[in-house]
Amino acid sequence: MWSILYQFRQEGWNFRRQVLIGHYYADFACRQPSVVIEVDGDSYGSDLARTNDATRDDYFRSRGYRVFRFWNNDVVSNAEGVFDVLSVALKQISERAS
């Protein structure tokens, strides 16, 4: 994920890993503007995990963060696709902030 996020650094997106937001840790977050990226592995496919993820996402959103969620295997085997999704979304966020 770092190699994907590094490409956005040139555009001023300063992502950090394991960022404490309230009482949850986000896998990756950029504080300004507020973006959270969660990367999920195989253990996140259960109903309980999906419920917990939805609760976390709602919590982050209630604090003004836009949340993006990707499967670990997509980050590894489809990095270009993950980059494309983030690129479009971050461009839209930047345009709205202007």
C-alpha positions as CSV (number, residue, x, y, z in Angstrom):
1,M,0.0,0.0,0.0
2,W,2.9,2.4,0.7
3,S,4.1,2.2,-2.9
4,I,0.6,3.3,-4.0
5,L,0.2,6.1,-1.5
6,Y,3.8,7.4,-2.1
7,Q,2.7,8.4,-5.6
8,F,0.1,10.8,-4.0
9,R,2.7,12.5,-1.9
10,Q,3.8,14.7,-4.8
11,E,0.2,16.1,-4.8
12,G,0.4,17.0,-1.1
13,W,-1.4,13.9,0.3
14,N,0.4,13.1,3.6
15,F,-0.7,9.6,4.5
16,R,0.4,8.0,7.8
17,R,0.0,4.4,9.0
18,Q,-1.8,3.2,12.1
19,V,-3.4,6.6,12.9
20,L,-5.4,6.9,16.1
21,I,-8.8,8.5,15.4
22,G,-10.8,8.6,18.5
23,H,-10.7,5.1,19.9
24,Y,-10.0,3.4,16.6
25,Y,-6.8,3.0,14.6
26,A,-7.1,3.5,10.9
27,D,-4.7,1.5,8.7
28,F,-3.8,4.6,6.7
29,A,-5.0,8.2,7.1
30,C,-4.5,11.6,5.7
31,R,-5.6,14.3,8.2
32,Q,-6.0,17.1,5.7
33,P,-8.3,16.6,3.9
34,S,-9.7,13.8,6.0
35,V,-9.3,10.4,4.3
36,V,-9.0,6.9,5.8
37,I,-7.9,3.8,3.9
38,E,-8.5,0.4,5.4
39,V,-6.9,-2.8,4.0
40,D,-8.7,-6.0,4.9
41,G,-7.3,-9.5,4.8
42,D,-9.1,-12.9,4.6
43,S,-10.2,-12.8,8.3
44,Y,-12.5,-9.9,7.5
45,G,-15.0,-11.9,5.5
46,S,-17.2,-13.0,8.3
47,D,-20.5,-11.4,9.3
48,L,-19.1,-10.2,12.6
49,A,-16.0,-8.6,10.9
50,R,-18.3,-6.9,8.3
51,T,-20.5,-5.5,11.2
52,N,-17.4,-4.3,13.1
53,D,-16.0,-2.7,9.9
54,A,-19.3,-0.9,9.3
55,T,-19.2,0.4,12.8
56,R,-15.7,1.7,12.4
57,D,-16.5,3.2,9.0
58,D,-19.5,5.0,10.5
59,Y,-17.3,6.3,13.4
60,F,-14.7,7.7,10.9
61,R,-17.4,9.2,8.8
62,S,-19.0,10.9,11.8
63,R,-15.7,12.6,12.4
64,G,-15.6,13.9,8.8
65,Y,-13.4,11.2,7.2
66,R,-14.0,9.7,3.8
67,V,-13.4,6.0,4.1
68,F,-12.0,3.7,1.4
69,R,-11.7,-0.1,1.9
70,F,-9.7,-2.5,-0.2
71,W,-8.9,-6.2,0.1
72,N,-5.3,-7.1,0.8
73,N,-5.1,-9.3,-2.3
74,D,-6.3,-6.4,-4.5
75,V,-3.6,-4.1,-3.1
76,V,-1.0,-6.9,-3.9
77,S,-2.3,-8.2,-7.3
78,N,-4.2,-5.2,-8.6
79,A,-2.2,-2.2,-7.3
80,E,-2.9,-0.2,-10.5
81,G,-6.6,-0.7,-10.0
82,V,-6.4,0.5,-6.4
83,F,-4.3,3.5,-7.5
84,D,-6.9,4.4,-10.1
85,V,-9.8,4.3,-7.6
86,L,-7.9,6.4,-5.2
87,S,-6.6,8.8,-7.9
88,V,-10.2,9.6,-9.1
89,A,-11.5,9.9,-5.5
90,L,-8.7,12.1,-4.3
91,K,-8.9,14.3,-7.3
92,Q,-12.7,14.8,-6.6
93,I,-12.0,15.6,-3.0
94,S,-9.3,18.1,-4.0
95,E,-11.7,19.8,-6.4
96,R,-14.4,20.1,-3.8
97,A,-11.9,21.6,-1.3
98,S,-10.9,24.3,-3.8
